[in-house]
Amino acid sequence: MIAIIRAADRQFLLFCLGGISRETRRNERGKLLRDEVNCVNAIISVVGDGLLADYVCGELLVHYQVVRQTDFTSDIPKAAKLVVVLHDDCPSSGYFDAEETLQQAGIPWLRGFISMDEGIIGPLVRPGTPGCSQCADNRRFTASPGDIESGRSSPLGLWHVAHLLIAETQRVLQGIRAHTEEHMYIVNMNTLNSSLHFILPDPLCQVCGRLPEDSSGAANISLKPRPKISADSYRYRPIDDLKHHLAKDYMDSRTGVFNAKMLDLVSPFAGVGVNLPLFLMGAEVTGGHSLSYAESELTAILEGLERHCGVTPRGKRTVIYDSFNRVANQALDPSKVGLYSKKQYAQPDFSYEPFDPDLPIDWIWGYSLVQESPILVPESLAYYSSGFGGGFVQEGSNGCALGGSLEEAILYGILEVAERDSFLMTWYAQLPIPRLDHNSANDQELRLMVERLRAVAGYDVHLFNMTMENGIPSIWALAKSINPGKMNLICAAGAHLDPVRAAKSAIHELAGRLIFLQEKFEAGLEHFKQMLDDPFLVLQMEDHAMPYGLPQAEKRLQFLLDGQNPLRTFDEEFKRKASHADLTDDLKDTIEVFRRLNLDVIVVDQSSLETLRNGLHCVKVLIPGMLPMTFGHHLQRLTGLKRVFRVPVELGYAKKPLTAGQLNPHPHPFL
């Protein structure tokens, strides 16, 4: 049904505003419509039925020509300047009809409806512009999943929602930027409290998402100069440049990529966690650790964005589905990244299947920085949730990094691969790596960090140089409790071109988890004792650290703690390298090291429009042959990786290559 309502017809609809005096209505109408003189002849289409639609029509018809219809079965007038879609509850079919009809008609539109005890207004949708009603619903349902049921609406609440809708209509028709441009109002129907929430366009949106097809051409990487922000920096952009954008664009309790922030006021240093809700996958907390809460918050958001991009392709659409044997001449051989043994695959209820070169799988394009050419990579190795069900390995966040430029992200992705490889190499081969004198670094901040952990947390920190044959400075940090009853040993790692930064990074990892680990340790003490005898009870990430809280597990780390390791200075262990003024020169030097070692460096660009809006690039770096960090003792990946047997010889720790039987059989303690 279509009805054209003019000013002469308004008295009947104004009857719907029962309970509000004629004088009040006149005054309110005057305030809202005072500036409408130039818009008298504008046509507005109102679609929907119910009290909310009646209220809004009753006010708009005073100065506008209103075309009223109940649904989209009839054509929207082409002359309409705006379409307002109104319902007293959320339509069960959503707003796909509105999106399809009005995108084709090229008419902007605004919606209003009631969900549970809340009124929803917006966003203002402009055809052809990312950020539609479906984006808004995706964000809202993910950030606050309890908001999908309908509830009763109070007359006063409906009146308040109607006034906001009318005010927004006014702004649109007068050419003033509407509050609901890229935003959505949420109104508490009981208290009338109204809040405005940013809607970040969703690249995976079924309506306005426009993911380009993945292609070899788009995967090409040409490294560009990236001057450092200062002589002693390893960043292209200062983190302060982002402080005005990160919280605004990504943090919102109702519609944000992150919906909560938690300050850690107990740990030795300033820690901040942000909650990353994952639709149908629960939520994950990502943390930032530094010496200030402001910086830690920014770091936590950046860490969360990295995780957000790494979960599934958000910047390109996977199009290649084929077997390895059919694409082998241009693809990464999965056997080079570490698989499970036949014995592991044969275990009952094992979640993964042996790699079958004849079985079609999804492939995406990466880029080999050593071969300088595109290369196909199994999607399950590039996005670490892609392997759920039917994959051949579990892939984690190894090599994922976010940076202020593509070059910066790649460098830090390489550093993470090196950090985890060095830790596992040291653990599996039980290498008696040199112990470092932290005072020899001549860095006051590092010295105070170590002292604070002892004074505040009750832990002595021991640093070890676990740098492998690639020469990337890598530090093992081991915290040992000085108080009985606490977790006895906690281990973490850091890698950086600057060894002092590597040490600080490892210590921050330790400090940021101390309280959480202690609480978990006390709650599950008996279970962790069982893990000492049965390593296959170690099933998830936190489990790996917990058994080493027990004093009886200390003997497993005697290869570090037996006192035989020489105490060395930073200058003795790390050769000072020429400092570059450009970050890309550091990256090129690092790539050249792996070229000489006959190890490839493959980059998958995981960036999405969500991160690129702020110049942030996300990558996954794969270096086939390096040891991938795994969590769950049953999921360690060593088959096909020969470095673990020969590198101890190259570094002078062994006289001949190790055998599989000589590798450490216990779960690693990586934090």
N, C-alpha and C positions, 0 to 999 in steps of 0.2 A: 504494500500500500504506500502511495506517495501522497503527501499533502503539502500544498504551498500555503504557508501561514503568513499573513500580513499583520500589520499593527492593529487593524480593526478587529482581528480575531483573538487578541491576546487575553481578554477578560476571562474566557473559559479556562485557559491553561493556567492563568494566575490563581485560579481557585485552588489549584493543587498545592499552593504555598500556604495551606491552612496553618494557623497558629502564629503567623507573623503579620503584624498590623500593616494596613495600607500605607501609613505614613513611613514606617520603617522600610517597606519595600521601595517606596518612592525615593527615600534618601540613599539607600544602598544602590539603587539603579542609577541614580545621578552620579555617584562616585565612580561606578564602574564604566559608565557609558559617556562620561563628560567629553572625552576627546574623539568621539566617533563621527563628528560632523562630516569629515571627508570620506567616510566609509558607508554612508547611508544606503547606497545602491548595491553594496556588496551582497553576493549570494553565498549563503552557507548551507551546506547539506548536513543534516543530522540523521544518522542512521542508528536505529535501535528503538526499543520500547521500554516502558517502565517509568518509575518516578524520577530517576535521575535525568532521563531524556526529557520528561515533561518540565522539570524545573529549569533546565538549561534553555529549552525552547521558549519557555515563558518569559525569560529575561532577554534573549537575543532578538526576539521578534519586534521589540520596541523600535529598533533602528535598522534592522536588517531584513532582507527577504530570506526566509528560512524554508528550505525544501526538506520535508520530513518523510522518511520511509523506514520501514521496520527491518529491512535486510538488503542484501545486494542482488536480489533477483531482478530488480528494475535498474535501469541505467542511471548513473549519477549525472546530474546536469553538467555539461561541459563548461558552463560559465562559472561553476562553483570555485570560489577562491580557497575554500578550506572545507574539509569533511570532518565532522566530529562524530565519533562512533561511541555510543553510550549504552551501558547495560547495568542493571542492578546487581548482577553477579557475573562472575567470569564465564564467558561462553565455553561450553564443553569442547567445542571444535577449535577454540583459539581464534586467532585473527588472520588466518591464512586467506580467507575470502577477501578481507579488506586489503591485505597486502597485494594480492594478485590483481584485484580490480583497480586499485588506486595507483599501483605502479604503472599499469598499462595506460591509465587515464592521465598520468602525470600530475596528479593533484595532491598537495600535502594534506596530511590528516593527523588528527589527535584523538586519542581514546581516553575513556574514563570508565571505570568499573569498580565493583566492590569485591574484595577477596578476604574471606574470613571477617575480621573486624577492622579492615583497613580499606581505604579508598586509594585506588591507583590512577594516576593521571600522567599520561605520556608514555613514551617520549613522542615529541613532534616528529613525524616521519616525513622526510622529503624524498620523493622518488629518485632513484639513481644514486642516493647518498647512503653509504654504509651506516648502520645503526638503526635497526627497525624494531618493531614490536617483538619479533621473535628473539632478537638479540637481548632485549630487555628481559623477556621471560627466561631465557637461558641463564642470564646472569643472576636474576632474582631467585630462581629455583635452585641454582647451584649454591649460592651464598647463604640462602635461608630456605632450605627445602621444605619447611613446614608451612609455607605460605600458599599452598596450592588448593586449599579447600575454600568453599564459600561459606559465608556466615550472614547473620542478620545485619541490616543497616538501620541506624537510627535516623529519624527525620532531620534532626539538627546536623548530623554528620553528612547526610546527603546534600543538605543546603550548603554546607561549607565546601564540599567537593564541587558542587555546581558553580559556586562563586569563583573558585580557582580555575575551573574550566573556562568560564566566561572571560576572566581576566587574561588567560592565555590566548583565547580567541582574539581578544582586542589587540594584543601585542602583534600577533601574526598579521592581522589585517592592516595595522598601522605601520608595518614594516619595522617594528621594534623587535630586537632579538628576544624570543620567548624564553622563559625560564626552563621550559621543557625541551629546548633544543639540546640534544645529546644528554638529557636528564629526565628523571621521572620523579614525580611527587608521590610520597607515601603518607597517607593521612590516617591517624588513629581515630576511628569513628566514635570512640567514647570520650576521649579527651580533646579531640580536634587538633592535637599536636601534628604539625606538618613538617616533613623533612624532604630535602631535595637530594637526589642520588644520581651520580654520573653513570651513564651507560656506555661502556667501552664496546665498540663494534666487535662482534664475534666472527672471526674469519671462517669458522665452521658453520655459520648460520645457514639454514636451509633456504632462507629467503634472499638475503642480500650478500651472503658470503660468495666471494669470487676467487677461489683458490686457483692459481694457474697450474697447468699440468707440469709435472716434473719433467725436466729435459736435460740432456747432456750439455746443451749450450748454456742453460741457466746455472749449471753447476760450476762453470769455469771461474777460477779465482785469479785475479791479477793483484798482487800485493802492491799497495800504495804507501807512500811516505806517511808516517804518523809521528810527528815531532812530540817528544815527551813534554809533560807539563812542567818538569824541572829536571835539573841535572841528576838528582838522586832518585828520580821516580821511575817506575816501570808501568806508567799509565799514560794513555793518550788524552783522557778527559778527567778532570778532577771530580770526585764524587759529589762535591758541593754543588756542581752544576745541575745535579739531578734532584736536589732536595725539594724543589718547588713542584716537581712533576710526579715523582714516584707515588707519594701518598695520595695526591689528587687523582691520578689516573688509575691506580690499581687497588687502593685500600678503601673499602666501604663495607660496613657490617651487613648491608642488605643486597648490594649489587656488585660488590667488588671481586676482582680476582682473588684478593685476600679479604677475609671478613673479620679478623680479630688480630689484636696485637697484645703481646704479653711481655712485660718487663721482668727481667731476672734481677731482683734486688739482693740476692743472697750470695751468688757466685762471686769469686774474687774480682772479676772484671765486669764491665758493663755488657750484659747480654740482653738481646731482644729476640723474641720469636714471633713469627706471623703465621697465621693459619691459612693454608691453601686448601680450600674445599675442592674435591675432585668428584664430578658428577658420577653417581653410581659406584664410586670407589672410596667413599669415606673422605678423609681429610689427612693432610700431612702438615706438620709444623717444620718450617725452615728457620734457621737461626743465624743471627749476626753476632759476632764477637769482636769487640775492640775495647778501647779505653774510654769511649764515650757512648752514651745511650743514643744520641742523635745519629752518629755514624753507624752504630750497630743496627739501628732500625733500617737505614738505607741498605746496608749490607744484607739484612734478612730479606728485604723485598727483592733485591737483585738475585739472591740465592733462590728465592721462590719463583721468580720469573724464569730462571734457568731450568728449574724442575718442571714448571708449567709447559715450557717449550719442548722438553725432552720426553714428555709422556706420550705424545702422538703428533703426527705431522700437522702443523698449523700454518705453514707457509706455502705448501705446495701439495698437489694431489697426486698420490701414487698411481702410476698407470701401467707399470711393467709387472706382469705376472707370468713367470716362466721358470723353467728348470735351470739349474746351474750349467748342466751340460750344453744347453742351447745358447747360453750367454757367456760361457767361460772365457772367451777371448777378450772380453771387456769387463770382467767382474772380479771382485775379491773372492778368493778361495776361502770359504768359511773354516776350513781345517787349519788355517794359519792363525786364527785368533784364539785357539784353545777350545777344545771340546771336552765332553765327558768320556770316560773310558767305557769299554763294552760292559764291564762289571757294573758301572753306575747306571747305564741305560737299562740294564737287565733287572734292576731292583724293582720289587713289587710297588705299584702305585707311583713310580717315578714320573714326574710331570712332563718330561721331555722325551722326544723321539730322536733316534740317531739321524744325522744329516743324510739325506738321500739326494744325490746329484741329479736324479731323474724326476724328482718331485717338484712341481711348480710352486714357487713362493713369490712373495712381493719383494720387488727390488726398487731402490731409489738411487739417484745419482749423487755421488760424492766427487771429490777432486783429490788426486794424488799430487801433493806438493813436491814429491821427489821425482816422479815421472812427468809431472806437469801436464796432466791430462785427466779428463773425467773418468770415473770408474764406478761401476755398479756395486752397491752394497746391499746385503739383505736388510730389509726394513726392520727386522727383529733385532739387528745389531745396532741400528741407528736410533731407535726409540725404545726406551727400556720397559715399556709396558706392552709393546707389540707382540711379545712372545708368549702371552698368556694363552695356554692351550695350543698344543700342536707345534710349538717351536722346537728348535734343536738345542738351545742353551738359554739360560736366564741371563739377560744383559742388564746391568745396572747403570749408574750414572758415571761410569768410568769415562774420563775425557770430555765430559760436558762442561762448558764454561760460557759465561756471559761477559761481554766487554763493550767499551765505548766505541769500538771499531771492530771490523771483522778481524783485522790483524791482531788486535789485543786479545780478542776472544780465542783465537787459534793458539797464541802463545800460552795462555793460561790453561787451555785444554791440554796442551803438550805437558805442561808442568804437573798437571794432576795425574796424567798417565804415568809419568816418571815417578811421582811420589808413591803411588800404589804398587807399581812394579818393584821399586826399591824395597819397600816394606816386605812384600811377599818373598822376594828373592832372599832377603836377610833372614826371614822366618823359616822358609823351607830348607835353606842350606845351613841354618844356624850359624851365620857368619859372626865371628868375633870382631865386630866393627869397632873402630876407635871411639873412645869416650872423649867428649869435648869439654874443655874448660870454658864455661859460659862467660866468665870474667875476661877472658882473653879477647872477646869480641870488641872490647872497648866501646860498648853501647850501654848507656845508662838505663835506657828503657828496658832492655832485655834483662839487665841485672836486677832492676826493681821488680820486674814481673816474677822472676824466680824467687826473690825474697818474699814477695807478697803471697805466693802460693804456700810457702812454708809458714809464714806468720798468721795468715787468715784461714787457710784451708788445712794446714797440717800435713803438707806433702813436700818432700824433697824432689826436685826435678833433676833428672839426669838426661843429658843430650848426647846423641851418638851420630856419627857421620856414616850414613848408609848410602852414599853416592855410588852409583853403578858405573859401568864402562862408558856411558854417554856423557859423564862429567857434569850433569845437572845437579847442583847442590841439593841434597836430600837429607833431612834430619829426622831421626827417631827420638821422640820425647817420651820418657818413662817417668811417671810420678809414683813415688813410693811413700806410703803413709808412715808418719811418725807416731801415730796413735792407734793402739789396739782397738779392734772392733770396726774400724773403717775398712773400706775396700783397700786391699793391700797394694796392688799394682794396677796402674791404668796406663795404656799406651796410645800414642797418637803420632801423626807424621805430618811433615810439611816439605814442600819442594819449591824452590825459587832460584832465579839466577843469582840473587843475593842470598848467601847462606844465613845471614842474620835474620832476614825476613822469613826465611824458611823455618828458623828456630821459633820465632815469635808466632808464626802461623800454627805450628804444632802445639805450642803452649796454650794458645787461645782455644784450640780444640779440646785440650784437656780440661781447662778451667770451665769452659761452657757446659760440660757434661757432668761435672763432679757431683752436684746435688742430685740430679736425676738418677745417676748410677747408684749413689749411696741409698736412696730411697728404694730403688728397685732391688738392690742387693739385700737389704734388711727384710723386705717383704718375701723374697723367694730364696732365702738362704739354703733351705734343704734341697730345693730343686737344683740349685747351682752346684751343690756338693755331688749330686748324681751326675752332673755333666762331666765332672772330672773322670769318672769311670766310663761314661758312655758319651763319646763326642758327637754322636748322631742325635743327641738331644739339643744340640746347638743348631737352631733352625732359622733364626732371624738375626738382624744386624746387632741388636743390643746383646743378644746371647753371647756373642764372641768376646765381649769384654768381661762378662760377669764371672766366669770361673776364676779369672786371675785376681779377683778380689779376695780369694781364699789364700791364706798363708801357705798351705800345702801345694799350691800351684806355682809357687815362686821358683821351684827347681827347674821348671820349664823355660825360665828366662835366665838361667845361670850363664848361658853363653854370652850374655851382656853384663851380668852383675857379678861375675866371679872374681872381679878385681884384677884379672890378667890383662884386660884391655888397657892399652897405654892411654894416659891422659894427654890429650893433644890440644894445641891452640888452634884457633880459627885460621891464623896465617899459615900454620904448618899444613893444615888439611885442605885449604882452598886456595888455589892460585887466583890472584887478582887478574881479572880480564879487563881489556880496554873498554871504557864506558862509551856507549853510543848516545848521540843526542836524539836519535830516531828509534822508536820502538820496533819498527819494521826491520831495521838492521840487526837487532837482537834476535828477532824471529828468523831471519835468513841464516844467521850463524847457527842457530839451533837446528834448523832443517838440514844444514850441511853436515852437522855431526851425525845425524841419522842416515844421511846418504852414504857417508863413509862406513857406517856400520852395516850397510845393506839392509836397513830397515825402512820401510815406507811410512809416510805420514799422510793419512787420508782424512779429509775434512768433509763432514756433512753439515751444511748450513741449516740449522733448525730455527732460524729467525722467523718471526711472524709479524704481521702488521701491528700487533699489540706492542711488541718491543721496538720495532723500527720507528714508531711514531715519536720515540724519544732517542733515536739514534743508537739503540742498543742491539747488538748482534749476539746471537746464540749459536754455538757450534757443538758438534760431537767430533772428537778426534779419536781416530783408531790408528794404533801403531802395531800392525800384525807382528807377533813374536813376543811382545811384551806381556807380562803376566797381568790378567784382569782381576781386579778385586771382586770376590764373591762372598756372599753371606749365606750361611747354612753350610755346615761342614760337608754335607752330602753333595753340595753343588760346586765344590772346588774344580776349576778347569785347568788341567795340566796337559792333557793329551795333545800332542803335536807341538808343544812348546819346549824347544831344546835348550834355550838360554839358561834355564834353571840348573842344568847339569854342567854347562861349560863355563859360565861367567865366573863362578868361584875360582876356577883355575886362572882365568885371565886377570883377575884381581889379586892373585897371589895367596888366596885363602886355602887353596887345595892344590895338591900335586897332580891329580888326575881328575877327569870328569866324574861327577857324582853319578850314582845309580838311583833308580826310583826307590829302592829299599832304604837309601840313606836319607831321604827327605823327611823332614819333621812330620810326624803323624798326627800331631795335635791341632785342634782348631786355632787359627791365628787370633791374636788379641787386638786387631785393628779397630779403632774407634771411629 
